[in-house]
Amino acid sequence: MQTGVICAAVQPGANREEMSRLGRRLAWDSLQELTGKSRRQLEQSGVSLEKLENGKPVWKGIEAGVSISHTGTAAVAASAFFELGVDLERAERESLRVAARIFSLREQDWMNRQRQAGRVDGFSCLWTLREGYAKWTGLGLAGIGSACGTFPGKTFPGKFPLEFMIEEDEVRCSDPRCQAELMELQLQGKRYRMALVYDRQDEKVSWMLKTPCKNH
């Protein structure tokens, strides 16, 4: 069984720069939990946390993937021995205008059925899945729209439309290269939705969730 580690924390009153620093610290925490080594040991062995030109964080010096997300004063970071993307959002966030622009018709229909049933997190589920996919690929939201033909009225021959199908115990993605999961987090009394998108695995992935992580 494959294992990944997710670390989450809240830093009340933090500004964007402070949240970025918190995200990086959580990334190191997640790698320490994953490898069983201290940050000092990892750095001494040549491991570093860097950014690609597109802003995607990467581990250098170790065959592992990393992703970071923060919204408001909450942040998460995840590490695993495969590539991944993580995104975090308040559960009640909703924008019908954005949904109409970037969600597929089937996704919009699913979201509307959630709203009719009194569930407030339909938008945040689909939004975090797309953000997670954008981080997993390193393309960004605009990039996946162009690459996958997501936007209404546009077709891209040979490209698949990006779409997530959410069922009770499973999330399926139209991209056969990836797997996706949704989780719910409660951080300091607030409800969040978190999505994980990662390389398709031949075996089940077990995620270790640490909230809060050490030193936070």
Contacts in CASP RR format, 6 or more apart in sequence:
PFRMAT RR
TARGET T0000
AUTHOR 0000-0000-0000
METHOD contacts of the structure
MODEL  1
MQTGVICAAVQPGANREEMSRLGRRLAWDSLQELTGKSRRQLEQSGVSLE
KLENGKPVWKGIEAGVSISHTGTAAVAASAFFELGVDLERAERESLRVAA
RIFSLREQDWMNRQRQAGRVDGFSCLWTLREGYAKWTGLGLAGIGSACGT
FPGKTFPGKFPLEFMIEEDEVRCSDPRCQAELMELQLQGKRYRMALVYDR
QDEKVSWMLKTPCKNH
1 203 0 8 1.000
1 204 0 8 1.000
1 205 0 8 1.000
1 206 0 8 1.000
2 80 0 8 1.000
2 81 0 8 1.000
2 82 0 8 1.000
2 201 0 8 1.000
2 203 0 8 1.000
2 204 0 8 1.000
2 205 0 8 1.000
2 206 0 8 1.000
3 34 0 8 1.000
3 80 0 8 1.000
3 81 0 8 1.000
3 205 0 8 1.000
3 206 0 8 1.000
3 207 0 8 1.000
3 208 0 8 1.000
4 30 0 8 1.000
4 34 0 8 1.000
4 78 0 8 1.000
4 79 0 8 1.000
4 80 0 8 1.000
4 81 0 8 1.000
4 205 0 8 1.000
4 206 0 8 1.000
4 207 0 8 1.000
4 208 0 8 1.000
5 30 0 8 1.000
5 31 0 8 1.000
5 33 0 8 1.000
5 34 0 8 1.000
5 78 0 8 1.000
5 79 0 8 1.000
5 80 0 8 1.000
5 207 0 8 1.000
5 208 0 8 1.000
5 210 0 8 1.000
6 30 0 8 1.000
6 76 0 8 1.000
6 77 0 8 1.000
6 78 0 8 1.000
6 86 0 8 1.000
6 194 0 8 1.000
6 196 0 8 1.000
6 207 0 8 1.000
6 208 0 8 1.000
6 209 0 8 1.000
6 210 0 8 1.000
7 26 0 8 1.000
7 27 0 8 1.000
7 29 0 8 1.000
7 30 0 8 1.000
7 33 0 8 1.000
7 76 0 8 1.000
7 77 0 8 1.000
7 78 0 8 1.000
7 210 0 8 1.000
7 211 0 8 1.000
7 213 0 8 1.000
8 26 0 8 1.000
8 74 0 8 1.000
8 75 0 8 1.000
8 76 0 8 1.000
8 88 0 8 1.000
8 185 0 8 1.000
8 187 0 8 1.000
8 194 0 8 1.000
8 209 0 8 1.000
8 210 0 8 1.000
8 211 0 8 1.000
8 212 0 8 1.000
8 213 0 8 1.000
9 22 0 8 1.000
9 26 0 8 1.000
9 74 0 8 1.000
9 75 0 8 1.000
9 187 0 8 1.000
9 211 0 8 1.000
9 212 0 8 1.000
9 213 0 8 1.000
9 216 0 8 1.000
10 73 0 8 1.000
10 74 0 8 1.000
10 75 0 8 1.000
10 187 0 8 1.000
10 188 0 8 1.000
10 212 0 8 1.000
11 18 0 8 1.000
11 19 0 8 1.000
11 22 0 8 1.000
11 73 0 8 1.000
11 75 0 8 1.000
11 216 0 8 1.000
12 73 0 8 1.000
12 188 0 8 1.000
13 73 0 8 1.000
14 22 0 8 1.000
14 73 0 8 1.000
19 70 0 8 1.000
19 72 0 8 1.000
19 73 0 8 1.000
19 75 0 8 1.000
20 70 0 8 1.000
22 70 0 8 1.000
22 75 0 8 1.000
22 216 0 8 1.000
23 68 0 8 1.000
23 70 0 8 1.000
23 75 0 8 1.000
23 76 0 8 1.000
23 77 0 8 1.000
24 49 0 8 1.000
24 57 0 8 1.000
24 68 0 8 1.000
24 77 0 8 1.000
25 215 0 8 1.000
25 216 0 8 1.000
26 68 0 8 1.000
26 75 0 8 1.000
26 76 0 8 1.000
26 77 0 8 1.000
26 213 0 8 1.000
26 216 0 8 1.000
27 49 0 8 1.000
27 57 0 8 1.000
27 66 0 8 1.000
27 68 0 8 1.000
27 77 0 8 1.000
27 79 0 8 1.000
28 39 0 8 1.000
28 42 0 8 1.000
28 49 0 8 1.000
29 77 0 8 1.000
29 210 0 8 1.000
29 213 0 8 1.000
29 214 0 8 1.000
29 215 0 8 1.000
29 216 0 8 1.000
30 66 0 8 1.000
30 77 0 8 1.000
30 78 0 8 1.000
30 79 0 8 1.000
30 210 0 8 1.000
30 213 0 8 1.000
31 39 0 8 1.000
31 42 0 8 1.000
31 47 0 8 1.000
31 59 0 8 1.000
31 62 0 8 1.000
31 64 0 8 1.000
31 66 0 8 1.000
31 79 0 8 1.000
32 38 0 8 1.000
32 39 0 8 1.000
32 42 0 8 1.000
33 79 0 8 1.000
33 208 0 8 1.000
33 210 0 8 1.000
33 213 0 8 1.000
34 64 0 8 1.000
34 79 0 8 1.000
34 80 0 8 1.000
34 81 0 8 1.000
35 42 0 8 1.000
35 62 0 8 1.000
35 64 0 8 1.000
37 45 0 8 1.000
42 62 0 8 1.000
45 61 0 8 1.000
45 62 0 8 1.000
46 60 0 8 1.000
46 61 0 8 1.000
47 59 0 8 1.000
47 60 0 8 1.000
47 61 0 8 1.000
47 62 0 8 1.000
48 59 0 8 1.000
48 60 0 8 1.000
48 61 0 8 1.000
49 57 0 8 1.000
49 58 0 8 1.000
49 59 0 8 1.000
49 60 0 8 1.000
49 66 0 8 1.000
50 57 0 8 1.000
50 58 0 8 1.000
50 59 0 8 1.000
50 60 0 8 1.000
51 57 0 8 1.000
51 58 0 8 1.000
52 58 0 8 1.000
52 138 0 8 1.000
54 138 0 8 1.000
54 139 0 8 1.000
54 140 0 8 1.000
55 138 0 8 1.000
56 135 0 8 1.000
56 138 0 8 1.000
57 66 0 8 1.000
57 67 0 8 1.000
57 68 0 8 1.000
58 65 0 8 1.000
58 66 0 8 1.000
59 65 0 8 1.000
59 66 0 8 1.000
59 79 0 8 1.000
63 81 0 8 1.000
64 79 0 8 1.000
64 80 0 8 1.000
64 81 0 8 1.000
65 79 0 8 1.000
65 80 0 8 1.000
65 81 0 8 1.000
65 82 0 8 1.000
65 83 0 8 1.000
65 84 0 8 1.000
66 77 0 8 1.000
66 78 0 8 1.000
66 79 0 8 1.000
66 84 0 8 1.000
67 77 0 8 1.000
67 78 0 8 1.000
67 84 0 8 1.000
67 85 0 8 1.000
67 86 0 8 1.000
67 132 0 8 1.000
67 135 0 8 1.000
67 136 0 8 1.000
68 75 0 8 1.000
68 76 0 8 1.000
68 77 0 8 1.000
68 86 0 8 1.000
69 75 0 8 1.000
69 76 0 8 1.000
69 77 0 8 1.000
69 86 0 8 1.000
69 87 0 8 1.000
69 88 0 8 1.000
69 131 0 8 1.000
69 132 0 8 1.000
69 135 0 8 1.000
69 194 0 8 1.000
70 76 0 8 1.000
70 88 0 8 1.000
71 88 0 8 1.000
71 89 0 8 1.000
71 90 0 8 1.000
71 192 0 8 1.000
74 88 0 8 1.000
74 185 0 8 1.000
74 187 0 8 1.000
74 188 0 8 1.000
74 190 0 8 1.000
74 192 0 8 1.000
75 88 0 8 1.000
76 86 0 8 1.000
76 88 0 8 1.000
76 185 0 8 1.000
76 194 0 8 1.000
77 86 0 8 1.000
78 84 0 8 1.000
78 85 0 8 1.000
78 86 0 8 1.000
78 196 0 8 1.000
78 207 0 8 1.000
80 198 0 8 1.000
80 205 0 8 1.000
82 198 0 8 1.000
82 199 0 8 1.000
82 201 0 8 1.000
83 136 0 8 1.000
83 198 0 8 1.000
83 199 0 8 1.000
84 136 0 8 1.000
84 196 0 8 1.000
84 197 0 8 1.000
84 198 0 8 1.000
84 199 0 8 1.000
85 132 0 8 1.000
85 133 0 8 1.000
85 135 0 8 1.000
85 136 0 8 1.000
85 196 0 8 1.000
85 197 0 8 1.000
85 198 0 8 1.000
86 132 0 8 1.000
86 135 0 8 1.000
86 194 0 8 1.000
86 195 0 8 1.000
86 196 0 8 1.000
86 197 0 8 1.000
87 127 0 8 1.000
87 128 0 8 1.000
87 129 0 8 1.000
87 131 0 8 1.000
87 132 0 8 1.000
87 135 0 8 1.000
87 194 0 8 1.000
87 195 0 8 1.000
88 128 0 8 1.000
88 185 0 8 1.000
88 192 0 8 1.000
88 193 0 8 1.000
88 194 0 8 1.000
89 124 0 8 1.000
89 127 0 8 1.000
89 128 0 8 1.000
89 131 0 8 1.000
89 192 0 8 1.000
89 193 0 8 1.000
89 194 0 8 1.000
90 124 0 8 1.000
90 190 0 8 1.000
90 191 0 8 1.000
90 192 0 8 1.000
90 193 0 8 1.000
91 120 0 8 1.000
91 121 0 8 1.000
91 124 0 8 1.000
91 184 0 8 1.000
91 191 0 8 1.000
91 192 0 8 1.000
91 193 0 8 1.000
92 120 0 8 1.000
92 121 0 8 1.000
92 124 0 8 1.000
92 191 0 8 1.000
93 123 0 8 1.000
93 124 0 8 1.000
93 127 0 8 1.000
94 120 0 8 1.000
94 122 0 8 1.000
94 123 0 8 1.000
94 124 0 8 1.000
95 123 0 8 1.000
96 123 0 8 1.000
98 123 0 8 1.000
98 127 0 8 1.000
99 107 0 8 1.000
99 108 0 8 1.000
99 111 0 8 1.000
99 123 0 8 1.000
99 126 0 8 1.000
100 108 0 8 1.000
101 151 0 8 1.000
101 152 0 8 1.000
102 130 0 8 1.000
102 141 0 8 1.000
102 145 0 8 1.000
102 150 0 8 1.000
102 151 0 8 1.000
103 111 0 8 1.000
103 126 0 8 1.000
104 150 0 8 1.000
104 161 0 8 1.000
104 162 0 8 1.000
104 163 0 8 1.000
106 163 0 8 1.000
106 165 0 8 1.000
107 126 0 8 1.000
107 163 0 8 1.000
107 164 0 8 1.000
110 122 0 8 1.000
110 126 0 8 1.000
110 165 0 8 1.000
110 166 0 8 1.000
111 122 0 8 1.000
111 123 0 8 1.000
111 126 0 8 1.000
114 121 0 8 1.000
114 122 0 8 1.000
114 125 0 8 1.000
115 122 0 8 1.000
121 191 0 8 1.000
121 193 0 8 1.000
124 193 0 8 1.000
125 166 0 8 1.000
125 182 0 8 1.000
125 193 0 8 1.000
125 195 0 8 1.000
126 164 0 8 1.000
126 166 0 8 1.000
128 182 0 8 1.000
128 193 0 8 1.000
128 194 0 8 1.000
128 195 0 8 1.000
129 164 0 8 1.000
129 166 0 8 1.000
129 171 0 8 1.000
129 173 0 8 1.000
129 180 0 8 1.000
129 182 0 8 1.000
129 195 0 8 1.000
129 197 0 8 1.000
130 141 0 8 1.000
130 144 0 8 1.000
130 162 0 8 1.000
130 164 0 8 1.000
131 141 0 8 1.000
131 195 0 8 1.000
132 195 0 8 1.000
132 196 0 8 1.000
132 197 0 8 1.000
133 144 0 8 1.000
133 162 0 8 1.000
133 173 0 8 1.000
133 175 0 8 1.000
133 178 0 8 1.000
133 180 0 8 1.000
133 197 0 8 1.000
134 140 0 8 1.000
134 141 0 8 1.000
134 143 0 8 1.000
134 144 0 8 1.000
135 197 0 8 1.000
136 178 0 8 1.000
136 197 0 8 1.000
136 198 0 8 1.000
136 199 0 8 1.000
137 144 0 8 1.000
139 147 0 8 1.000
144 150 0 8 1.000
144 162 0 8 1.000
145 151 0 8 1.000
145 162 0 8 1.000
146 156 0 8 1.000
147 156 0 8 1.000
147 159 0 8 1.000
148 156 0 8 1.000
148 159 0 8 1.000
148 160 0 8 1.000
148 161 0 8 1.000
148 162 0 8 1.000
148 175 0 8 1.000
149 155 0 8 1.000
149 156 0 8 1.000
149 159 0 8 1.000
149 161 0 8 1.000
149 162 0 8 1.000
150 161 0 8 1.000
150 162 0 8 1.000
160 174 0 8 1.000
160 175 0 8 1.000
161 174 0 8 1.000
162 173 0 8 1.000
162 174 0 8 1.000
162 175 0 8 1.000
163 173 0 8 1.000
163 174 0 8 1.000
164 171 0 8 1.000
164 172 0 8 1.000
164 173 0 8 1.000
164 174 0 8 1.000
164 180 0 8 1.000
165 171 0 8 1.000
165 172 0 8 1.000
165 173 0 8 1.000
165 174 0 8 1.000
166 182 0 8 1.000
171 180 0 8 1.000
171 181 0 8 1.000
171 182 0 8 1.000
172 180 0 8 1.000
173 179 0 8 1.000
173 180 0 8 1.000
173 197 0 8 1.000
176 200 0 8 1.000
177 199 0 8 1.000
177 200 0 8 1.000
178 197 0 8 1.000
178 198 0 8 1.000
178 199 0 8 1.000
178 200 0 8 1.000
179 197 0 8 1.000
179 198 0 8 1.000
179 199 0 8 1.000
179 200 0 8 1.000
179 201 0 8 1.000
179 205 0 8 1.000
180 195 0 8 1.000
180 196 0 8 1.000
180 197 0 8 1.000
180 198 0 8 1.000
181 195 0 8 1.000
181 196 0 8 1.000
181 205 0 8 1.000
181 207 0 8 1.000
182 193 0 8 1.000
182 194 0 8 1.000
182 195 0 8 1.000
182 196 0 8 1.000
183 193 0 8 1.000
183 194 0 8 1.000
183 195 0 8 1.000
183 196 0 8 1.000
183 207 0 8 1.000
183 209 0 8 1.000
184 191 0 8 1.000
184 192 0 8 1.000
184 193 0 8 1.000
184 194 0 8 1.000
185 191 0 8 1.000
185 192 0 8 1.000
185 193 0 8 1.000
185 194 0 8 1.000
185 209 0 8 1.000
185 211 0 8 1.000
186 192 0 8 1.000
187 211 0 8 1.000
196 207 0 8 1.000
198 205 0 8 1.000
END
